[in-house]
């Protein structure tokens, strides 16, 4: 029961200790005209995983397990956005500038919102984070400790940036981390592959990876 044929070896899911964390499925990253595209990316690859993330989310909801949604965004006065982050890469629009979906990556703006297909429901946690990792400058560690969570299933974008950073933060804090590999995506397919290869290498040095369908089967064994 609960055994998932994951990479690099089976992951033993313990549902009563498990939460789903969906990273940054925000319009600014997955829809045209958002922050992702201001950095020079094509958002359509990311948009394509929405139905798979929705299936995973539905499975956790039906199992009655905790769900955490993160959003990478900043206060309207940008006091939590270091100038180094705002200026990095000389983007066409900077964080805080007015874009087609409101001010780029600013909390409360349309672009910073989670895509409607994955909208959080009552009882789910929404966590705004100023960094790439979800533990930095947020109450995530305390939230998980209160719920006695020790296993995290990861989905969302982008695989090598906010997903990987958060998995590494979680791994160092003692969580078993499982990435739903078809429920995450990158603007760069080769970076997605490399990230999954590097987190699962060396005997799951950062964590495991498995298909969403296998995770859902284990949840409902
Ligand atoms: N640029 C990029 O790949 N990602 C980010 O800036 N944030 C997240 O990954 N959420």
Boltz pocket constraint, residues with backbone or C-beta under 6 A from the ligand:
constraints:
  - pocket:
      binder: B
      contacts: [[A, 23], [A, 24], [A, 29], [A, 36], [A, 39], [A, 72], [A, 132], [A, 157], [A, 158], [A, 159], [A, 161], [A, 162], [A, 163], [A, 187]]
      max_distance: 6.0
